[in-house]
Amino acid sequence: MEATIKDVAKLAGVSVATISRVLNNSAAVSPETTEKVNEAIKALNYKPNFLGRNLRKRETNVILALVPSTEQTYYSQILHGMQIEALNHGYDIFMSTTNSYRPHEERLLGMLKNRTVDAAILMGTVLDDVTLSELSKNYCIALCCEPRQGSDVLTVLIDNEKAAYDAVKYLISIGHRRIGMVSTEVRAPSSVERENGYIRALGESGIEFDERYIFRDSYDYTSGMKAAEYFNRMKNRPTAVFAISDFLAAGVVKKATELGFDIGREFSVIGFDNISMTEMYTPSITTVEQPCFEIGKTVARLVVENISGQNHKGRICLDHRLVFRQSTEKK
């Protein structure tokens, strides 16, 4: 049988409380007693149950990070930022995917109720605003990238509407008047906000919004290809396209090139996220960059501060920027 803390206390000739203080590096124990306890631990090959001890303290030093899927490659930089910042504060990040399936997401969030994690960061959620707000009253949670309008949960992201507005305004500034948009049938809050930015940019530039110029399907690369085919069939086809993700933009560029479009000069494309493929693609793709690493660091820091008793709430917006490449050479 494995040695228990009582066995260590008996061998060292001290109380169980003293053993606990030594394990917690308490200054209330003399160096002589500490040495005696450590010798007993070594002699008995005692392995402390740190998980059980942390649960009794209501601390695990673990933060749960939930992502809808692993298909969006910009998540990797966000998670990297989270891990670096969390480690600086003595925390670990435990990541899991939900596949946007509510029962699975709720089961994972049960780790908060079981006190096997101290907090949860959700990079997209299928939970409704009421559920999120109730959850935040009892547990430390935060949203990352995907906002929820009706909740006051801490959310770290960029201003999606302004980012889309800036992208479309740039297309207008280089001479485009017929601008298509590739969005999704999944009405994620970020997608809706990007559509709103697209519509606002057109309106402020005196361009009438036409619903036919928005193509909606899935987030898949092939949906971008379908969008290019759809726009090509239009009588007054767009001369530029803004896509809500780089995968969609890459699909547009791929199919438009096959259709004989002169990408950049005749037909401009802007994506969103600035994933690595946009720079490596031929032609390279202009995009909206999210500061993913900084988003990850920021949300991890604020969550750790909330665990410690602070009360960060609401939206924290970081700056985006346009990254110009070959797909939007000036006309």
N, C-alpha and C positions, 0 to 999 in steps of 0.2 A: 504493500500500500504506500501511496505517496505521503510524505510528511505533511502535517498540518501546522498552522500557525501556533496551535497549542503545544505541539511537540517542540517547536523552536523555543517557545517561552519556557518550557520545562527544562530543556537542556541548558539554556542561557541563564536560568535562574531569575527571570524577570517576568513581568506581567504581559499579557497579550497586548494591552494598550501600549506598552513600551515598544514591542515589536512593530506595531502599526506606526508609531511615531518614527522609528528608524526607517521603515520602508517609505515613509513620506518625507524623508530628509528633514525632519523637524530639528530645530536648534535646541529644543528642550531636553535633549538627551546628551549625556556627557560623552566625550570621545572614548573613554574606557568602556562604557556600556555599549556604545555603538559597535566597537570592535568585537566585543564578546558576542553580540547578536549576530554580526556578520559571520563570525566563525561558526556559530551554531547553524546558520543558514547553509553555509558551505558544507558542513559535516553531514547534514541531513539531506543535502541536495534539494532544499525546499524551493518550490516555484510559486511565487505569489500570484494570486488570482487578481491581476490588475483590472480586468474587465468588471468583475464583481465589485471590486472596491470603487471603481469609477461610477458604476451604476448606483451604488449607495450614496455617492456624492452627487448624483444626478449629472455627471459629466462623463463623456466618453472621448472627447477631443476628436470626434469624427463629424464631418459635415457631408450630408447626402446630396449629390448632384444628379438631377434627373434630366435626361435629354429624350426628346420624342423618338429620334432615330440617330444612327451614325452616318447617314447619307450626307448631311450638311457638313462639309469639311471645316467650315470656320469654327465649329464647336471645339475642335482640337486645340486651337490657340486660346480660346476662352478658358477651357479646362486647364491648360498649362498655366495661365495666369492665376487661376484659382489655387492650383497646387502650390505654386511658388509662394504666394501670399499666405496661404493657410499654414504652410510649414514654418514660415517666419514667426507665426504666433503659436506654434506647438500643436497644430491641427492637421489631420489627414482628410483628403477628399475621397469619398467612396462614390463612384459613378455607376449608374445603371440606366438602361433604356426602358421607356414605357410603351413604345410603338403606338402612342396616342390612344391607348386602351385604358379606359377609366378604371375598371376593376384592378388592373395591374398597377396603375399609378396609386390608387388608394391603398393597395396592399403594401407597396413600398413605403408610402408615407406612414404606414402603421409603425415603422421603425421609430418615428418621433414619439408615438404613444407608448411604445415599449421601452423607450429611453435607450435604444441602441445607437442612436445618433443624437447630436445636440441641436442640429438645425438642418434645413433642407433648402436647396436652391433649385428652382424649376426653370429650365430653359424651354418653355412652352408647356402648356397644361391644358387638359380637357375639362378641368374642374370649373364650375361656374363661380361667379363673383361672390355669391353668398357663402358658398363652401370655403372659398379661399379666405374671406374675411373672418369667418368663424375659426378656421384653423389658425390664423395669425394671432387670435386672441389668447390662445393657449400654448402655441409653440412658435419657435423662431423660424420663419420661412422668408424667402425672398424670390422674386421673379428676375429673370435675366433674359434680355433681348425681346421677349414677347410681353407686351403690357396687357393689363386687364383694366378697362375703363372704370368699372364699378367697384373696384377694391382699392383700399389704401395700403396695400402691401408694398414693402420696399421693393423697388424695381430699378434695375440698372440697365441702360440701353442707350441708343442714339435717338435723335428726333427723326423718326422714319418719314413723316410727312415733309419736313424741311429737306431731308436728304433727297427724296424723290423730286421735290420742287426744284432743287438746285440742278439735278441731272437734266430735267426736261427744259429748264430755262437755258442751260448750256446748249442743248440741241437747237433751240430756237435762235440763240445768239449766233450760231454758225449757219443760219439760213433755212432751217427746216420749218415747215408749216403743217405738213401732214405727218404726225408722229403717232405711231402705234404703241401699244403697251401690252406686255405679256404678263399676266397675273395668274391666279389660281382659283379654282372653284372652292378650295378650302378657305374659309373666310377667317384666316388667322388675323389677329388685330394688326400686326405689322403690315400685312398685305393690304388691308383696308386703308391704313394710314398712307401707304405709298400710292395707292390709287387716288386718294384725296389730294396728295401733293401734285400728282400728274394733272389732275383736273384743275387745281388752283393755278398752276403755272400756265396752262393753256388760256384760262379765263383772263388772267392778268395781262396776257399778251394779245388779247383780242382774237383768239382762235376759238371758234365754237367747238364745244365738246361733242363728239360723236361716239356713241356707245359701240358702234361697229368697229371702232379702232382699238377696242380692248379684246384680246383673246385670252380666255380663261380655260385652264385644264389642270393638270397636276404639276408637281414640282420637278418631274422627270426631265432629263435632257431631251428626250424624244418629244416632249411637249413644245419645246422651243423650235424643233424642226417642223412640227405641225403648224405652229404659229407662222413661220416663214411661208409655208405653202398657202396658208389661209390669206395672208396679206398679199401674196403674189397674185391671187385670184381676184382681188378687188379691182374695180374699174379705176379708181384713183388711189392706187396703193400708197402706203406710207413711204416716205424717203428716209425715215429714221424710226428706231424702236428703242423703247426703254423697257427692260425686263427686271422683275423684282428679285431675281437671283442670278448668279453667274452661270449656274448650270443651264438655266433657260436661255440666257444670252448666248452661251456657247452653242446651243442647239440651233438658235436663230442664225448665227454666223455660219455654221456648218451647212445648213440647208440653203441659205441664201447664196453662198458661194457656189454650191452645186447648180443653182438656178441661173448662175451667170451674173449675179450682182457684183458690182465693184465696191467691195466693203471699204468704208472710210470716206470715199469720195462721192460715190453715187448713193450709197446706203449706209447710214451710221447706226451703230448699236452701242448701248450702254447697259452694263449689268449692275449687280449689287452684291457686295461682300468683300471683293478683292481676294478671292481664294487664289492659290498658287497657279492654277491652270490658266488664269486670264493673262498672265504674263508670258506663259510658255506657248499659248495658242498661236496659230498663224491664220489671219492676222491677230496680233495681241488685242485684248479687249479693254476698252475704257470701262471704268467701274466706280461705284461708290464704296469707299473703304470704311468698314467698321473697325474701330480700334479694339479688336478682339482681346488681345492680351491684357490691355488696360481695363477692359470691361470685366474680365475674369478677376483681376487683382482687386478692383474696386469693390465688386460684390462680395468677395471673400472677406476683405477688411471690414466692411460695414456689418456683415453677418457676425463676425467674431466680436465686434463692438456691441452688437445687440445681445449676443450671448452673455456678455459681461455686464449688461444692465442698461445700455443705452437704448434709444428708441427711434432709430432711423426709419422713416416711412416715406411713401410717395415716390415720385420719379426722380432719378438722378440721371441726367442726360450728359453723355460725353460727346465730344466733337467728331463729326464725320469729315471726310474730304473726298473730292473727286480725283481719281488717278487717270490721267489722260494717256491713251495709247493709240494704236493704229486704226482701230475701228471707228474713230471719230475725227479723222483728218478733216481739216476745214475745206469746205467746198470752194 
